[in-house]
Amino acid sequence: MLTGGINYIMENNTDKQNINMDVESSEETFQADKQADLEEVNEERTGVSLKKPEGSENSGGSAAGSEDVNESDSALNSDGADALNQEEQEAEMPEEGKKRSKGMEALTWVRDIVIAIVIALVISQFITPTIVQEHSMDNTLHSGDYLILWKMAYKFDNEPEYGDIVVFKSDLMDQDNHKKLLIKRVIAVGGDTIAISDGVVYRNGEPLDEPYTKDGFTNGGLDETVVPEGELFLMGDNRVSSRDSRDSMIGFVDEDLLIGKAVLRLFPFNKIGSVYGNEDQDK
């Protein structure tokens, strides 16, 4: 009986130890699973694995994990600093771009102004504007007409022709004591003979048909005269109200005094175009 009781007690103690060991094993398994879950959560958040290397001791594993975390933090801080610097550079670039854009725009304006000035200077060598101020060319031209003169018309051995309307510098003085510019029509050139009799103009002995004159006749008289070479005989179309080559104050006009040939009327707008229109010029 005693032996049987002792055996029963020993068996019960063995069972208790087994139960305790099973409980402890279960608790260790639970703790290990919990630790694994926490490590997975941390790994998902930080991207750094905290799992201990197999075969390493607890202290060594902890040190390695700490080093991994520190290295990861350093890497993250470095990446964040680089990203911040890049954002700052990107923020600065538009300002620099704006400054460059304004500078290029200013250079473009300067370039355009210089080009415009050069073009104006070049054009001024070929054409010049003028405004009719009196009535000596009625009804072909009127006071206030805005004209364009072709300054190169008589350059390079080009000679004035009969019927050309020209502007020249006269010996008459204006109210500012400057020599007046007059606009007249070429009636005769160097070498021609010119005469006026009974309201008719004769060139080289032949009467001229002058449909451009305002009244259809020429007042005054002039005995047949030879026009000197290099000079012109000029008259206005409004013969009654024109001071021209018939006046001793003007006389024959040297070709070198010509400013240019009238070619275009820009104003009034309803008469814009050639100053010669459809008139029948006797050439």
C-alpha angles and dihedrals in degrees: 000000000000091000091050092050092051091050091050092051093048092049090051091050091049090051091050091050091050090049091049091049090049090050092048090047090051091049091049090049090049092049091047092050091047091050090049091051091050091049091051091050091049091046091053091049100043103021088232122119114228096184115128117243113251114262094020123121123245095254094046091047092050092051092049091048091049091051091049091051093048092048090049092049090050091049091049092048091049092049090048092051091049091050091049092050090049091051091050091050091049089050091051095047096069090053091051089046091053091051091050090047092052091047092051090047091053091049089050091053092049091048092050092048092050091048091049091051092049091048091048091051092049093047091048088061090061107032138023132184126235137178124222108234105176140040104247091110098049127166096019093050130015135205109277096029111142112221139185117221123207103222095188094056094104100031126107095034094308110148130210114257134211111280096021113143108222140179117220140170111254134194090244114109126224126216090275090055093251125132110266123240111225130194118213143148125259109245101165137007134209113305095023124116117229132194138165122207133159093352093308128112118220122200117189088347094305124111114241124232103220112179090164094069115105098227100023096243141070120234123216130035137260129184115229108286133178115237110229118242113268092023135096139215108223133184137174121243091237092066096180093057102034130105104205143128090323087069115082089220088066108020119152113359122225113234089229089067092063115114095190149300120281107238109155139034114209099176141079090041095219088062099040113143139055116000090221097059114172097323118141105242119199106223 
